[in-house]
Amino acid sequence: MSALRLFHASDIHFGGENQAAVAGAAQWMADHPVDLAILSGDLTREGQRTEFEAARAWIDALPVRAVVTAGNHDVPYFNIPYRALMPWKRFDRWMGDLKAPPPLAGLAYAGINTARGVQPRANWSKGQISMAQVRKAIGRIRTGAPGALKLITCHHPLVEVVGGPMTGNVWGGPTAAEAFTAAGADLVLTGHIHTPFVHAYPFGDQRTYAVGAGTLSIRERGVAPSFNCLEIAAECITVTAMAWQGTRYEPYRTWRVDRRLETAVDTSARPEEGQDPPAAQSVAV
């Protein structure tokens, strides 16, 4: 496959964005061309119309096409009836046409919404993923040509990050992570915790990697506003977290991970349509 270069940002929180860092990220893309910008949720702070308008204006001005997934802040945060009955009406109005990426050689993509407007637990902002969502995502990444990057995006980390500043507590998360590993996914891009990270899921061949982006908002959690630059080669993936230094972006941390060989994927463990993935142990990594 030919090399891909991807921009990955999350938790911009328009309405509470770091304006200089957000403008700097757009300029960075102009100076360092990428093939696609991936935004993994929490585009807004409170799901307000003005916040969505600002987010869409920024996206439309980018020098590259973008694909988005929703986060828990992309619902009407304080309007509980609206959040319960029509949680995604505003998101779909402003972002609905950006849920699928433009055709891109070398990429097989699936986006998943792990956020919910309400849940039967006290903290409704935590994540959920259903087996129907898992099966649909696996079906989408299977359509890629041999050697294509099999990439899944959602907002909440599916397994917890050791030492992270907060949790995703995703119902169904570890089971989904195991199923994605068995299906041969290369990357699962997320946000939510406002801290960049890369780690392998502790299942199968351990060649499916969770990649988290930081935040471009003023809601920092120990790391300066940042985004990820992903460089995809045939045998490895390089992830560089780029941190805002007030006037420019500089590398904060870099990870280089090996890709699996196509023949190493355990096809027997892939869930077929109408079947659930194999059960997973609940593991925190």
C-alpha positions in Angstrom: 0.0 0.0 0.0 1.1 3.6 -0.5 1.8 5.6 2.6 -1.1 7.4 4.3 -0.8 10.5 6.6 -3.7 11.2 8.9 -4.6 14.0 11.3 -6.5 12.9 14.4 -8.0 15.4 16.9 -10.6 15.0 19.6 -12.4 17.0 22.2 -12.1 20.4 20.6 -15.1 21.6 22.6 -16.1 24.6 20.5 -17.5 27.1 22.9 -14.6 26.3 25.2 -11.9 25.8 22.6 -8.3 27.0 22.8 -8.7 29.4 19.9 -5.0 29.8 19.2 -4.4 26.0 19.3 -7.4 25.4 17.0 -6.2 28.0 14.5 -2.7 26.6 14.8 -3.9 23.0 14.0 -5.6 24.2 10.8 -2.4 26.0 9.8 -0.3 22.9 10.7 -2.4 20.9 8.2 -1.8 23.6 5.5 1.9 23.4 6.1 2.0 19.6 6.5 -0.5 18.1 4.1 -2.4 15.1 5.3 -4.8 12.7 3.4 -7.7 13.0 5.9 -8.6 14.7 9.2 -10.3 12.5 11.7 -12.3 14.1 14.6 -13.3 11.6 17.3 -16.0 13.4 19.1 -16.8 16.2 21.5 -16.7 18.8 18.8 -18.8 21.1 21.1 -18.9 22.0 24.8 -22.7 21.8 25.4 -24.2 20.8 22.1 -25.4 24.3 21.4 -26.3 25.5 17.9 -23.7 28.3 18.0 -21.0 25.7 19.0 -22.0 23.4 16.1 -21.9 26.4 13.7 -18.4 27.3 14.8 -17.2 23.7 14.6 -18.6 23.3 11.0 -17.1 26.6 9.9 -13.7 25.5 11.1 -14.1 22.1 9.4 -15.2 23.6 6.1 -12.1 25.9 6.1 -9.7 23.1 6.6 -7.3 22.3 3.7 -8.4 18.6 3.8 -11.6 16.6 4.0 -12.7 15.5 7.5 -14.7 12.6 9.0 -16.3 12.9 12.4 -17.9 10.8 15.1 -20.0 12.1 18.0 -19.0 12.4 21.6 -21.0 12.7 24.9 -20.7 16.6 24.7 -22.3 16.7 21.3 -25.8 16.3 22.8 -27.9 19.2 24.3 -26.0 18.9 27.6 -28.3 20.6 30.0 -31.7 20.2 28.2 -32.5 16.8 29.6 -35.8 16.2 27.7 -34.2 17.1 24.4 -31.1 15.1 25.3 -33.3 12.1 26.1 -35.6 12.2 23.1 -33.5 13.8 20.3 -29.9 13.6 21.4 -28.4 13.7 17.9 -30.7 16.1 16.0 -28.2 18.9 16.1 -25.2 16.8 15.5 -26.8 15.2 12.4 -27.9 18.7 11.1 -24.4 20.1 11.2 -22.2 17.0 10.9 -24.4 14.3 9.4 -22.7 14.5 6.0 -19.2 14.0 7.6 -19.9 10.6 9.2 -18.3 8.7 6.4 -14.9 9.7 4.8 -14.4 10.4 1.1 -13.1 7.4 -0.8 -9.4 7.1 0.1 -7.1 4.4 -1.4 -5.5 2.3 1.3 -8.2 3.0 4.0 -11.1 0.9 5.2 -13.0 3.0 7.8 -15.8 2.5 10.3 -17.1 5.1 12.7 -19.1 4.2 15.8 -21.1 6.4 18.2 -20.3 5.2 21.8 -22.1 8.2 23.4 -25.6 8.1 24.6 -28.1 10.9 25.5 -29.3 9.0 28.6 -28.3 5.7 30.3 -29.6 3.6 33.2 -26.7 4.7 35.4 -25.8 7.9 37.2 -23.0 9.0 34.8 -24.7 9.1 31.5 -21.6 10.6 29.8 -19.7 7.3 29.9 -19.6 5.0 26.9 -21.6 2.1 25.5 -21.1 0.0 22.4 -23.5 -2.7 21.2 -22.8 -5.9 19.4 -24.9 -4.6 16.5 -22.4 -1.7 16.2 -19.5 -4.1 16.5 -20.8 -6.3 13.7 -21.5 -3.3 11.4 -18.0 -1.9 12.0 -16.3 -5.2 11.3 -18.4 -5.5 8.1 -17.1 -2.1 6.9 -13.4 -2.7 7.6 -13.6 -6.1 5.8 -14.3 -4.3 2.6 -10.8 -2.9 2.4 -8.3 -4.1 -0.2 -5.4 -6.3 1.0 -3.0 -4.2 2.9 -5.5 -1.4 3.5 -5.5 0.3 6.9 -8.4 -1.1 8.9 -9.4 1.8 11.1 -12.3 2.3 13.6 -13.1 5.6 15.3 -15.2 6.2 18.4 -15.2 8.7 21.2 -14.6 6.6 24.4 -11.6 4.3 24.9 -12.9 0.8 24.8 -10.4 -0.4 27.5 -9.2 1.8 30.3 -5.8 3.6 30.1 -3.6 2.9 33.0 -2.7 6.2 34.7 -5.3 8.2 32.6 -6.9 11.3 34.1 -10.4 9.8 33.7 -12.2 6.7 32.6 -14.5 5.8 29.7 -16.2 2.9 31.5 -17.6 1.7 28.2 -20.2 -1.0 28.6 -19.3 -3.7 26.1 -15.9 -2.1 25.5 -13.5 -5.0 26.2 -15.7 -7.4 24.3 -15.7 -5.0 21.3 -11.9 -4.6 21.6 -11.4 -8.4 21.5 -13.7 -8.7 18.5 -11.9 -5.9 16.6 -8.6 -7.6 17.2 -9.9 -10.9 15.9 -11.3 -9.2 12.8 -7.9 -7.6 12.0 -8.5 -4.0 12.8 -5.3 -2.0 12.8 -6.3 1.1 14.8 -9.1 2.2 17.1 -9.0 6.0 17.4 -10.6 7.7 20.4 -10.6 10.8 22.6 -12.5 11.6 25.8 -9.7 11.6 28.4 -7.9 14.6 26.9 -4.5 12.8 27.0 -2.7 11.2 24.0 -1.8 7.5 24.3 -1.1 4.4 22.2 -1.4 0.8 23.5 -2.1 -2.6 22.1 -5.3 -4.3 23.0 -4.4 -7.3 25.3 -6.1 -9.9 23.0 -5.1 -12.2 20.2 -1.9 -11.2 18.3 -1.9 -7.8 20.1 -1.6 -6.0 16.8 -4.8 -3.9 17.2 -3.8 -0.6 18.7 -5.9 1.9 20.7 -4.8 5.5 19.9 -6.1 8.4 21.9 -5.9 12.1 21.0 -5.6 14.9 23.5 -7.8 18.0 23.5 -7.7 21.3 21.6 -9.8 23.0 24.3 -9.0 24.9 27.5 -10.0 21.8 29.5 -6.5 20.5 29.8 -5.7 17.5 32.0 -2.0 17.6 32.4 -1.1 17.8 28.8 -1.0 20.9 26.5 -3.6 21.1 23.7 -2.6 18.5 21.2 -3.5 16.4 18.2 -2.0 13.3 16.6 -0.2 12.9 13.3 -0.4 9.3 12.0 1.9 8.0 9.3 0.9 4.7 7.9 3.4 2.4 6.1 3.1 -1.2 5.0 4.9 -2.6 8.0 4.5 0.0 10.8 2.5 2.9 12.1 4.0 6.0 13.6 1.9 8.2 15.9 3.2 11.6 16.9 1.4 13.7 19.5 1.9 17.3 18.5 1.6 19.7 21.5 0.8 23.4 21.3 3.6 25.6 22.7 1.8 28.9 22.5 2.9 29.9 19.0 3.6 26.6 17.3 3.2 22.8 17.5 6.1 20.6 18.5 6.3 16.8 19.0 5.3 15.8 22.5 5.6 12.0 22.2 6.1 9.5 19.4 5.1 5.8 19.2 6.1 3.4 16.5 4.2 0.1 16.3 4.4 -2.9 14.1 1.5 -3.9 11.8 0.3 -7.4 11.5 0.7 -9.6 8.4 -2.6 -10.3 6.7 -2.1 -14.0 7.1 -1.9 -13.5 10.9 -5.5 -12.5 11.3 -7.7 -15.1 13.0 -10.6 -15.2 10.6 -12.3 -18.0 12.6 -12.9 -15.6 15.5 -14.7 -13.0 13.4 -18.4 -12.6 14.3 -20.7 -13.3 11.4 -23.9 -11.4 10.8 -26.4 -12.2 13.5 -23.7 -13.6 15.8 -22.1 -12.1 18.9 -18.3 -11.9 19.2 -16.5 -14.2 21.6 -16.8 -13.2 25.2 -13.9 -11.2 26.6 -12.3 -10.9 30.0 -12.6 -7.5 31.5 -9.1 -6.3 31.4 -7.7 -2.8 32.3 -4.5 -1.9 30.4 
